Amino acid sequence: MTGSPPPPVAGGTPRGPGPRAAAVLVFGSSAAVLVVEIVALRLLAPYLGLTLETSTTVIGIALTAIAFGSWLGGRVADRVDPRRLIGPALGLSGVVVALTPAVLRTTAEWAPAMLLLIASLTILVPGALLSAVTPIVTKLRLTSLAETGTVVGRLSGVGTVGAIAGTVLTGFVLVSRLPVSGILIGLGALLVAGSALVEWRTRRWSGTPALALVVVAGGLATTVAPGGCDAETRYHCARVVADPDRDSGRTLVLDGLRHSYVDLDDPTFLEFTYVRALAAVVDAAFPGGEPLAAHHLGGGGLTFPRYLAATRPGTRSLVSEIDGGVVRIDRDRLGLAPEAGIDVRVEDGRLGLRRMDAGSRDLVVGDAFGGVSVPWHLTTVEAMTDVRRVLREDGLYVANLIDHGGLAFARAEAATLGETFAHVALAGDPADLGLDPSAAPEGGNLVLLASGRPVDLRAAQEALDARRTGWRIVTGDDLTSWIGDARPLTDDHAPVDQLLQPRSSRSGR
């Protein structure tokens, strides 16, 4: 690599940015790396799912970018005048960041096989360029070998504080107020503006105007890129899709996955098979028309709470839904009325359970999902102990699960319920459950039900048949055999994402 060598370290006069400017550069670039990392998770969730594996992959790529950029920045700064590097590093990273939403969404639509590679590059390139800023600035601030420890330690600390600030700002402020595309385009613009300021001060690099035009083009491209959302909530890319075959039908789509179907005119119309199964087992467990006190872990489109309100007048449903944006969609787009007898609290389901009085509910419904997996902390023996505490003596717990392949997660969750409840049963499609020994299980939705009292399973099976689910109830020795040697899940060990088998299609639940 050629170029003008940096002046020797001597004399005590700074050859680059002053201490404040250096701190701003290191703080800002370090914060930007973490903003990109966190927002990338949100941007990829509709296509790769919001799983532990996705999070681990993005974090690993970001750390790789930080390590490579730090190494490369220091190496190049020893061979080229560092003052020539800061402006290009900021400007080029800003362009990549601003183009990321349009590039990823277009790739997901037209070349999904390339998505992970392109996503990796959109994190690696700006992450490495931004991480290179710290060693470059450090090189410029070193005016004497005697102060090496002070300069390196100070700038390292500033960079760490910047990373913390970027994390907190993104998680608590930006994501809740801005769409992810807006965050990235805005960050890209700030980085290009920073590049322009550095260029103006050093009067060396002249590429900023062109980069600014690219950022503008990226913003315009994002507005027409496929894969947009009706709303970007704190946790999801959300859309409401009208049913072409039913005027009042609406489907709530979160991160590309159909989460709920709501009939605005008829809450007793249940489109999804698993919701019909929930209705069947609940109606069989309690006298018809009797009002219930219910608690729902997860809300989505609130299909089942609406059904209970319509078929059991006087029912009081308390819903713990972690995503306030989804609740707003329920009210603004899915016709949730304040007098429906449904009280929705924006809270984590586990925390909501802990706040509830003992013996206060007839029914607890588990229907919370992050992508296709139940959040692990709602699956454990300790969580089920809280559910059992909240239920009355004759109360019922029903939970919707999704699993595929060997059904390792579903078997483990059935074993977990067996640790807490005296009576446990499983309902699902025989093909999905692998009850045919000549065929491998297909997987899909299944429902677990548990209670401290015997449930009339014959009546439940008749109700499932009446609703044309095609599902079968498994209990007793058959259920024990189905569970096999699966271990119960605990707060200390609940590898839900690892047990859960990948689904072949993300078109629905």
N, C-alpha and C positions, 0 to 999 in steps of 0.2 A: 504494500500500500504506500502511495507516495503523497507528498504534501509538505507544507512548511512545518518544520519541527517546532515544538513548543519552546518558549524561552526557558532557560535553566532556572531551577529553584534556587533563588538567592535574593538577598536584599531586603525582604520583608514587605515589598509593595505588592498588593494583590494584582494579578494579571488578568482577572476576569471579574465576575460579579462580586459586589460587596457582600458582607455577611448577611444582610437582610435579603438581598436579591437571591443569594444562594439558598437561603432557607426557604424562600417562597418557591423557587424552582423545584427543590427536592420534595417539599411538602406537597405541592400541587401534583407533580408527576406520580408520586407514590399514592396519593389519594385517587388519582385517575385510574391507576391499575386496578384497585379494588372496586371502583364503580363499574368498570368494564366486566370484571369477574362476576359480580352479583347480578348485574343486568343480563349478562349472557345466559345465566341459569333461567331467568324468566323468558328470555327470547327463545330458548331451545325447548322449553317445557311442552309446547303444543305438539312438537314433532318427536321428541325423544322420551317424553314423560318426566315427571318430577319424582325421581327415585333416588335412592342412595347412590346407585351406580352413576347416574347422570351428574349428581353433585360432586361425587368423587372425581369423575373424569374432568369436569370443568376446573375444580380446584387444582388437580394435578397439572393440567395444561397451564394454568396461571402461574403456579410455582415454577414450572419449567421455564416459562417466559421470564420470570423475575431472575432466576439463576443464570440463564443464558444472557439476558440483557446486562446484568451486572458484570459478568465476566467479559462480554464483548465490549461494553462501554469502557471498562478500564484498560483493556488491551489496545483499543483504537486510540484512546486518549494519550497513550504513551507514544504513539507513532504519528499522530496528526495534531495540529493545533486544536486544542479542545474548544476554542472559541468558534470554530467552524462547524461544530457538531450539534450544539444545543438546538438551534433554530430548526434544522432539518429533522431532528428527532421528534420535536414537538409537532411540527407541521405534518410530517408523514403519518405519525400516529393519529393525529386528528382526522385526517382524511379516511384512514381505515376504519376508525371508530364511527364516523358519520355514515359511511357506506354500509356498515354491518347490517342494519335492519333490512335494507332492500336486498342485499346480497344473500343473506340467510333465507329470507322468505321466498325469494325467487328460486334458490337452490332447492328448498324443501318441496316446492311445487313442481319443478321441472327436472330435477336431477337428485332425488332423495338419497340415492346411493352415495352421493358425494357430500352429503350434509355434514357428517362428522369431520371429514377432512377440511372442508371450508370453514366450519365452525372453529376448528382448532387453529387455523391460520388467522382468523379474525380475532382470536384471543392472543395467540403467540406474537404476532407482528407488533401490534401496539403495546402489548405488555413488555416485550423485549426492548423496544425503542424507549419507552417511558422509564423502564428500570435502568437503562444505560445513562440516564441523566444524572443520577446520584454519583457514580464514579467519575463522570466527566466534570461535574461541578466540584467534586472533592479535589480533583487534580488541579483545577484552577485556583482553589483556595489554599493549596499548600504552598506557602511562601518560605517555609523553613522546616527542615527535618525535625527541629526541636518541638514543633507544634503539631506533628503528625497525629498523635493520639487525640489531642483536643479537637482538631478539625474533623477527623474521621468519626470520632465518637459523637460529636455534636450533630453532624449531618446524618449519621445513622439514626440517632434518636429522633431528629426532625422527620426523617422518612417514615419511621415507625408510627409516629403521631399522625402523620398525614394518612397513612394506611388505615389507622383506626378511625380518623375523621371521615374518610371516604366510605368506610363500612357503615358507620352509624348514620351518616347523612343519607346514604342510599336506602338502607333498610327502614329507617324511621321517618324519612321526609320525602325523598324523591319518588320512590315507588308508589307511595300512597297518594301522590298529587299529580304525577305526570305519567304519560304512557312511556313504555320502555323505548320506543323509537324516538320520542322527544328527548329523553334523557341522553341517548347516545348522540343524536344530532347536535344537541346543545353542548355536550362535552366536546365533540369534535370541533365545533365552532370556537369554543374557549381555547382549545389547544392550538388551533391555527392562529387565533388572536395572540396567544402567548408567543408563538413562533414569530409573528410579525413584530412584536415588541422587542424580542431579543435581536431580531435582524436589524431593526432600526437602531438599536443601541450599538451593535457591533459593526453595522454597515458592511456586512459580508455576503449574506445569502439573499437571493432575490426571487425565490420561488413562491413566496407567500400568496401573491395575487392569484396565481394559477390554482393553488391549493384551496383558496377560499371559494373559487368557482366550483371546484369539485365538491366541496362540502354542500354548497347550495344545490348542486345537481343531485347529491345523495339525498337531501331532504325532499326534493321533488320526486325522486324515484321511489322513495318510501311511501308516498301517498298513493301510488298506483301499483305497488308491489302486491302480489297475492298474499293471502293468509292474514288479512287484517282482522281486527276484533271490533265488535260493537262497543265493548268497554274493556279496558285493562284494569282489573281490580288489583288489590294488594297481592293476591296469590295466583290469579288466573287471567288468561286471555279468554274473554267470555263473548258468546254470541247467542242470540235468540233466533231460532229458525222456525218459520211458519210451516205447518203441515199442509202440503198441497192437496191432500185428500180429505182434510177436515178443517173447516174454516176457523174453528176456535182452538185448534191444536197448536201448541208451541213446544219446541224442544230447546232446553237449555244445554248449550255445548260449552264445556270448559276445557281449554287446552286440547281441542280437537276431539274430545270424548263426550258422547251424549250422556249427560248426567241425570236429566229429569225430563219427563214429558208432562205437560200441564194442559188440561182442557179448560179454557177460560170460562166456558159456560156450564160445564158438567164435571165437577170434581170427583164424581164417582166413576168416570171413565179412566181406566188404568191401562195404558198402552204397554208398558214394559212388563214382561213376564214376572220378574222378581217382585215387582210391586203388587201384582195380583196374588203372588204367593204370600207376601206379608199380610195382605188383607185377609186371605183365606185362613191363615193360622190364628190371627188375632180374633177374627169373627167367630172361629170355632172355640176359642179359649174363654170368651166372655159372652154373656147373654146378649142377644141381638138388641141393638138400640140403646144399650146401657151406656151412659156417659162415663168416660175414663179420665183419669189424671195421667197424662203421658209425658215422657221426656224423650227428646230426639237428639241423638248425637250425630250432628251433621244435618244440614237443611237442604242445600241445593235449591230446587224449584219448589220445595215444600209440598210435593205431591201427596204424600201419605198423611201429613197433618191436615191437609184440606179434606182428604177422604174421610178421616175420623170426624172432623167437624160436620161434614154433610150427612154422614150415616149414623152418627151418635151425637145428637144435639146436646149441648151442655158440656161436651168434652173440652178439657183444658190441656192444651199442648204447649209445653215449654221446649224451645228449640235452641240448642247451642250450635251456632254457625260461626266459624272462625273468620269468614271473609265478609266484611261489611259491604263490599262492592256487590256481592251476590245478593245480599239482603235488599240493597237498593234496586237491583234488577227485579227481584220478586215484587216489590211494591210498584215500580214504575212501568215494567214491561209484562209482568205475569199476573197482574190483577189481585195481588194480596190486599185484602181489605182489613182495616184496623179492628173491625168488629168480628173477625172470623174465629175468635177464641184461640188464636195462635200468638204466643208471646215469643219473639225471637230475640235472643241475646247474642251480641257479637262477642264470642268468647271461645276459648279452647274447650273442647268437650270434657276432657279429664278434669279441668279446673271447675267447670260447671257442675260436674257430678259431686265434687268435694263440697260445694257450697249448698247442696240440697239437703233437706232434712231427712232423717232416717224414716223408712216406712211411709213415704209421702206419695209414691207413684204406683199405679196399677200396671203400667207398661213402660218399658224402656226400649227404644228402637235404635239400633246401631246402624247408621248408614253414612258414615263419614269416609271420604276418600281423598287421597292426594294422588292424582292420576288414577291408576287402577289398583292401588294398594291402600289398605286401611292403615292410617297412621299407627305406628307400632305401639305407642303408649296407650292406645285404646284397645289393645289386644291381650294384655297380660293378666295373670292371676290377680295382681294388685288392683288393676282397673276393674276386673269382674267382681272383686270383693266390694268395691265402691258401688257397682251396679246392684249387687245383692243387698247392700245396706239401704239403698234408696227405695228398693221395691218393698211393697207390702208382702205379707206372708204368702198370699196367693198370687203375687205379681208374676209377670211374664217378661222375659228378655228375648227379643228377636234381633238378629243381626244379618245384614246382607254382606256377603263376601264375594270376591272374585279370585279364582285361581285357575291354573292350567297345568298341563303336563302331569306330573306325579301327584299334584294336589297336596304338596308337603305343607304349605301354609294352612290350608283348610283343615287338614288332619291335626296339625298342632293346635289350632284354635279350638277344635272340638275337644281335644284333650284338656285344654285350659279351662273350658267351661265345666268339664267333668270334675275339676278340682274344687269348684265353687258351688255348683248347683247339684241337687239330688237327682234331677230329671233333665236329660238332654236329648234332643233329637235333631236330625238333619233332614232337610228337604232340598231336592234338586232333581234335575233331569237325569234319569238312569245312565244315559250315555255320557253326560258330563261327569258323573260321579264314578265312572268306571265299574259299575255294578255288573256289567257284562264281562265275564272272565275271558271271553274270546277277543275282546277289543280293548285297546288302550283308552284311558279316560280322555275325553275331549276338553273338559274344563269349561268354565264360564261362571255365571252367577249361581250361588247357592245360598240357602238361608239356614242358619242355626237358631234353634229355640231352646230356651232353658228356663226352669222354674223350680221353686222349692216344693211345688205340689205336682201331682200327676196331671198331665194335659191329655185331654181326650183326643188321642191321635187318630182314632177312627173317624171322628168328626172332622178333624183337620184334613185327612186324606180325601174325604168326600167333598170338602170345600175346595180343595185343590183341583179335584176332577171337575167340579161344577164350573170352575173358572177356566177350564180347558188349558191348564198349564202343562200337562203331561209330566208333572213332577211326582216323585215318590218320596215317602217319608221313611227314614231309616232310624232305628233306635235299638236299644237293648244289646244283645250279643252281636247282632249284625253291625251296629255302630262301633262296638268295641273292636270287632275284627277289621272294620274299615279304617279306624284310627291306627291300628297296628302299634308300632313302637314309637310313635311320634311323641316328642317331649312337650310338656306344657310350656308356654311362654311366660317369662317373668320380666320384671323391670330390669333385672340384672342380665337377662339374655333373651332378646326378642329379635332375631335376625329376619324380620318379615320380608324385606326386600330380597334377601338371598333365598328364602324359601319360596317366594312367589315366582312362578314360572312365567316367562314372557308370553304375551298373547300374540297371535298371528295377525290380528287386525285391531285397529284402534277406532273402529267405526261406531262403537256403542257399547252399552253395558247389558 
